[in-house]
Amino acid sequence: MIREDKDKMGNTIFVETQWHMRILVIHNFYQHAGGEDTVFRQEVEELKKKHTVKTITFNNKKGWRGALQFLAYPCNIYATRKVNKFIKRFAPDIVHIHNLYYAAGPAVIRAVKKQDIPVVITLHNFRLLCPSATLFFQGKRYVDSISKSFPWKGIRLGVLDHSPVKTFWIVLTHFLHWRLGTWQSVDRFITLTDFAKQLFLSAGKNFAPEQFIVKPNFVDLSIDGLHTGNYYLFVGRLSSEKGIIPLIESLKGSDKILKIVGEGPLTDKVRTMVKTCDNIALLGPKNKQETMQLLVNSKALIVPSVCYEGAVPLTILEGMATHTPVLASNVGAIPSAVIPDKTGWLFDPYQSESVLFAIQKFENSDKKDDIVKNAYILYKENFTKTAVMNQLTDLYEKTIKT
């Protein structure tokens, strides 16, 4: 934004200033808190420092109320009326949507566009490509639905919550909104990695390349440590897509000590597995401060995800930010941040030999310090609060102007 001003001599000059924007951010909270909620809160908090920001939030309910919300997913009249009224009162320059599933619904996009306001959507997962959202089903990657306009196989299998009925309803909703042009009307889709962007563009879903921009999530940390501990650390949700079971199977009986922080649907199974493993301990959930202390005192962070992550996992960014060596799976977008012999060490999460080889290579490396420094530089250049938020506000300005 250019502002006219005067210099000390009274001459007219033009000064470039940041555009003050009125931003409406829409987010649908799941029943269980997740990373999308964290990103929504972080970005809103930062945007409010320089812009006028308002939020509209929805919450997925349990029981019969949740069932009604789910049935209304194709065209939630309550949600669209709520958004319409708010927009008329607030008059935003732009609307940013994080999640619509399922108490809000894609009809919200149509409500915004009818008022001729640009819309930006962050694609935190792959739900527009597959009703599973994670491209993961029955313990392995599931990509059959990606190129299908109406994925009957995914419906039959019940890739969403093992329910053919729920899967069908999501598929039908997205199919109808493709036909209505809802997704095509979105001004910009934000993907969190270039891997995700290419996956969306290669899916044959009538996306336009100019709709997409890559903007990662950020991590804001100032803690550091000496990494004097004798253990490796896993931090995350204890679920099959995070690769915790293969990791335990790879390290049990070895001389490598592993500490596990987190909880999830596999908590009981993990607890049972580690009972007979003297070298593996389940610590359960920890608060942020406790987790960071465990991280900066560890030998290295291990991230064994077996699914296509929608973003570079925040744990990897936290490792890089705290000068913690990172060992991670060679899956999806992870290799874009964890580059072998440059910023970390990679392994095949399904191969015990590969996991142990990566650990041995890390322990024997004479370039550990250089690799950790490179990872920190990559973090500073791409994943800090300042870098990411500048990228986001630049995107808003360009979208409003076009």
N, C-alpha and C positions, 0 to 999 in steps of 0.2 A: 504494500500500500504506500503510495507516494503522498507526502504532505508538503505543502508550500510553506516556506519559512524565510527568515531574513538572517543574513550573517552579520558580523559586528560592524561592517561598513554600510549596512542598510541595503545590500544587494539581495535580490530574490534568489533563493536557493530551493532545491527540492530534496527532501529528506525521506529516505525509505524507512517506514515504520511497520511494525507488526500489525496486521489487521485484527481489530477487536471483533470477535464473532459471537453470535448468539447460537449456541449449540444445544440440540436436544439429543440425549442419549437414551436409548431404549434397551432394556435387558430383561430377560425372563430367567428367574432363578429356578434351578432344579430343586428337587426335594432334599438332595444331599449336596452340600457345598463342594465346589470344584475350582479348578484353575481359571475357568472363564469368569467366575465371580470376582476373583482376585484381580484379573486384568481390568475388568469393568470398573472396579472401585479405584484402582491405581490411576487409570487414565482420567477418570472424572475428577479425582482429587488434583491432579496436575493441571488439567484444563481450566479448572476454576481459578487458578492463580492469575490467569491473564485474560480470561474470557467469561462471558455470561453463560453459565451452563445449568440446564435443568435436566432432570431424569424422570423417566416413567418406568416403573418396574412391575413385573408380574411374578406370581409365585405359583408353582405347580402344587396342587393340593393332593391329599390322599383320599381314599374312599370314594363315595359317590360324587363328591364335588370334583375330584380329579377325573373321574370317568366322564362327567359332563364337559369339563375343559377339553379332554382329549377328543370327544365327539365333535366339539365345536372348532377343532384345529383348522379345518379347511377355510372357514369363514366365521371368525369369532366376532359377532356383532358388538358385544360388550367391549372388547379390546379396541376395535376400530372406532367406536364412538368416543371412548376415553382418549385415544390419540387425537382424533379430530378436534375435540373440544380444547385439548391442551395446546395444540398447534395454533388454533385461532386466537387463544389468549396470549401465548408466548411469542408467536411469529419468529421461529428460528430461521437462521440462514441455511442451516444444514441439519440433517438428522443422521445419527450414527446408531446402527443396530448391532448388538452383540449376539443375542440369542432370541429366537422366536418360539422355540419348542417348549411346551405345547400350549401354554395358557394364553399366548399372544396370537401366534399364527401368521402366515404369510400375507393374509389380507391387510395386515397393518401396513405393509409396503405400498399397497394400492391406495390406502387412505392418505399416506404421505404424498405420493406422486400426484394424486388428484388435486392437491393444493400447490402443485408446481414447486416443490421443495426437493433439492437434491438429496439422494440417499446413499450412504456408505454402509456396507455390511462387513463385519469381520467374520470370516469363515474359520471358526475355532476347531471344527471337525469336518468330516466328510459326509454329512447327512444328505447333502444335495446330490451326492453320487451314489449313495447306498443307504437304505434305512437303518443299517447297523450303526451308522455314524462313525464307527472306529475302523471299518474295513477289517474286522476281526470277529471270528465266530468259531465256536467249539474248539478253542485252544490254538487256532492257527489263522493266518491272514486269509481274508475272504474278499476277493475282488471281482467275482462273477457279475455283480450288479452294475459295475461302473459304466459299462457301455450300453446297458439295456435301458430303453425308454420306459418299459414296464416290466421289472424283474420278477417274473413269476416264480423262478426257482428260489429266490430270496424269500418270497412270500410263503412258499410251501415249506421252506425250512424254518421260517419264523426267526429271521436273523435279528429282529428287534425283540429283546426280552423273551426269546423262544416262543413267541406268540404269532402265529400266522394272521390272526385277526388284526392285532396292533400293527404288524408289518404292512398288511394290505392298506390300512387306513392312512398310514404315512405315505406309502407309494402313491395311492390315489390322490391325496392332497397335493403332493409335489407335481404329479403328472398334470392335474387340472390347472395348476398355476403356471406350468410351462405353456400349456395351450392358451391360457389367458394373457401370456406375455409378462407375468409378474416379475420373474427373475431377470428377464431381458431388460426390464425398465430400471434396474438398479444401476446407479451411475458408476460406482466403484465397489468391487469386492476386494477386501484385504485378505491375502493369505499370509501366513506367518513364516513360510519358507518358500523358496523357489521350487522345491520338490512338489509341494502341494499345488502351487500355481500350475506347473506343467501337468500334473495329474488331472486337474479340473479342465484344462484346455484340451487335453488329449482324449477326453471322455465322450466326445461327440454329443454334447448337451446343448449346442447352440449358444455357448458363451462367446462373447466377443473378446479378443485378446486385450483390447484397450480398456475393458472393464476391470482388469486385474492389476493390482500393485502388491508388492511384497513388503511387508512391514513387520518386523519381529516384535515379540514382547520384550520388556526390559526387566532388569534386576538392579536394585539399588542397595548396595552393600558397602560397608566400610570396615568390616571385621576381617582380621587376618590371623594367622597362627603359624606355628612352627612345624606342624605335621610330624610330631614326635611319637605318635601312637603306633602300635604294632598291628593295627587292624585295618581292613577295608570296610567301606560303608555303603550300604544300600539305603536310599531314602525314597519312599513312594508308596503308592496304593498297592496293597497286597492283592493283586488280581492277575489273572492269567496273561493278559496282554502286556503286563509290565515285566514278564520273564523271570519272576522271582523263583518259581519252582525249578526251571532248568539251571538257574544260578546255584541254588542250594545243592542240587544233584551234582553239579560240576565241582563244588568245593568241599563237599562232605568227605571226611576222612583224609583231607589234605592237611598240610601244615599252614594253610592260609586262614587267618582269623577274619571272620565276617560278622559285622554287627548290622542288624536290620531295624530300621526305623519306619514305622507306618502301621496301618491296619487296613482291612478290607474284607471282601468276601472269602478270601483264602486264609484268613488269620488262623482258624482252627487247624487247617491242613499244615500250614507253616509251623505252627507250634508243635504239632505232632512230629513233623520231620526233624526239627532241630533238637528234640529231646535226646536223641541218640547221637548228636553231633557235638563233640566237645569244643570244636573250633567255630561254631556258629551260634550266635545269641540273638533272640528276638527281643528287642527293647520296647516294642509297642509304639504308640503315638507319642511324640514329643512336641513341646511348643517350639516356636521359631528360634528363640535364643538357645535352647538346649540342643536343637538340631544343628545350628551353626557351630556351636562349640564342638560337637562330635565331628563335624565336617572338617574344621580347621585343624583338628588334632589327628585326623586319620592319615594313613599312608596314601590312600587314593579313594576316589569315588568310583563305584561301579554302577553303570546304568545298562541293564540287560534287556531293554524293551524288545519285544518280538512283533509289535504292531507298527503300522505307519503312524507315527505321532503327527498331530496336526501342526505342532511347532517344535522347535528345538526344546527339549524338556527343560523346565526352569532349574531343575537340579544340576544340569550340566552348566548352565549359565552361572549358577551360584558357585559351582566348583571353579570355573574359570575366574570369577570375580575374586575369589579368596585364595588364589594361587594353589588350588588343590589339583593334583594330577587327576585326569579323567580317563577311565577305561569304559568303553561303551560298545553297544552292538552296531554292526554294520548295516543297519536297516533304515530305509526311508530317508528322512532329512538329517538324521544324526551325523552322517559323514560330512555334511556341509560345514559343521562346526568342529567336530572331532576328526581332524585330518591326521592320518597315520604319520608318525615321526615328525610332525610339525606342531600340532596342538593337542595330541593325545594318542591313545592306543585303541584299536578296534578289534572286535572278535565276532565270530558267528555264535549267537546266543544258544543255538541248538546243539552245538558241538563242544563237549566238555574239554576236548583237547585244545580247541581254539581259545576257550576262556583261559585255561591254565597257561597256554603258550603266551597269550597277551600279558598275563600277570608276570610271567617269568621274564618276558622281554622288557617290561617296565622296570622290574627290579634290577635287571642287569644293564640297563641303559646308562650310558655316560652322558646323555644329552637331556636328562630329566629337567634340569634347571632351564635350559633353553626352550624346551617344549612348553613348560609351564609359563614362561615369559611370553612366548608367542600366543598362547591361549588367552593370557590376560590382555595383550594388545588387541586381539580379535574382539574380545569383550568390550574394551574401551571404545573401539571404533564403531561397533555395531549394536551393542545391547545395553548401553547405559540409558538412564532416564532422559538425559538431555538429547542424545542422538535420536532416540525413538520418538520422543514427543515433538521434536522439531520436524521430523519426517511426517508425523501425523497431522500437525497443523498446516504444513505445506500442502499436504494432500487435500485438506479441507478447502484451503484458499483456491487451489487450482480447480477443484470440483465446482465450487460456487461460481467461479468466473466463466466456466465453459457452458 
